[in-house]
Amino acid sequence: MPLQPDIAVDLRLFAQSEGGRATATRPDQHGCVFVYEGENFECRVLLSEVGPVAPGQQVTVGIKFLRPELIKPRLRPGSRFTLRELKAIGEGTVERILG
């Protein structure tokens, strides 16, 4: 059963020249940390509808949180966030809260 997204976001992965990833993501999902208001939340960026995302690319995708009860009530459309691995790899804006 595919994961159902908790939110829909407009996401831009940083280009490698901006300090982002050197390679594209996997085509199905990408595990990373969602940083909001200085706090970290484990998430999966759901990519099955768009495929691999290359550094520098901008997409609209769903995000599934491992502990949605900790973050979903705090988010609103327009909320800004950063995605991190060992370093910041992208940034985005919440478009919709789902479910």
C-alpha positions in Angstrom: 0.0 0.0 0.0 1.5 3.4 -1.0 2.1 6.0 1.6 -0.5 8.7 1.8 0.9 12.3 2.1 0.2 14.5 5.1 0.9 17.7 3.2 1.4 18.9 -0.4 4.4 21.2 -0.9 6.2 23.3 -3.5 9.8 22.1 -3.2 13.0 23.2 -4.8 16.1 21.1 -4.3 19.3 23.2 -4.1 21.7 22.9 -7.0 25.1 21.4 -6.2 26.6 24.8 -6.7 24.3 26.0 -3.8 25.5 23.3 -1.5 22.8 20.8 -2.5 23.0 17.1 -3.4 25.3 15.9 -6.2 22.8 13.4 -7.5 19.0 13.1 -8.1 16.7 11.5 -5.6 15.4 8.0 -5.9 12.3 7.8 -8.2 9.8 6.6 -5.5 10.5 8.4 -2.2 13.3 10.2 -0.4 13.8 10.0 3.4 15.2 13.2 5.0 14.6 15.7 7.8 11.9 18.4 7.5 13.0 21.5 9.4 10.3 23.9 10.6 10.8 26.7 13.1 14.1 25.2 14.2 12.7 21.8 14.9 13.5 18.6 13.0 10.8 16.1 11.8 11.6 12.8 10.0 9.7 12.6 6.7 9.5 10.9 3.3 9.2 13.0 0.2 6.8 11.0 -2.0 8.0 11.0 -5.6 6.1 8.3 -7.4 4.1 10.8 -9.4 7.1 12.9 -10.5 10.0 10.5 -10.5 13.6 11.4 -9.5 14.2 15.0 -8.6 17.5 16.5 -9.7 19.5 19.2 -7.9 18.1 22.6 -8.9 14.7 21.2 -9.9 11.4 22.6 -8.5 8.4 20.2 -8.1 5.0 19.9 -6.3 5.0 16.7 -4.2 3.5 15.1 -1.1 5.3 14.7 2.2 4.6 11.9 4.7 5.7 12.5 8.3 6.8 9.6 10.5 5.1 11.4 13.5 2.5 13.7 11.9 0.8 14.5 15.2 3.9 16.4 16.2 4.0 18.7 13.1 0.8 18.8 11.1 -1.2 20.9 13.6 1.5 23.6 13.4 1.6 23.9 9.6 -0.5 26.2 7.5 -0.5 26.9 3.7 2.4 29.3 3.1 4.5 27.8 5.9 8.2 27.8 4.8 10.5 24.8 5.6 13.9 23.4 4.8 14.9 19.8 4.0 18.1 18.4 5.3 20.3 15.3 5.0 23.7 16.0 6.5 23.2 19.6 5.2 20.4 21.6 3.8 19.3 20.1 0.4 16.2 22.1 -0.4 13.5 24.5 0.7 9.8 24.9 0.1 6.4 26.1 1.0 3.4 24.2 2.3 0.6 24.3 -0.3 -2.1 22.2 1.4 -2.6 20.2 4.5 -4.1 16.8 3.6 -6.2 14.2 5.4 
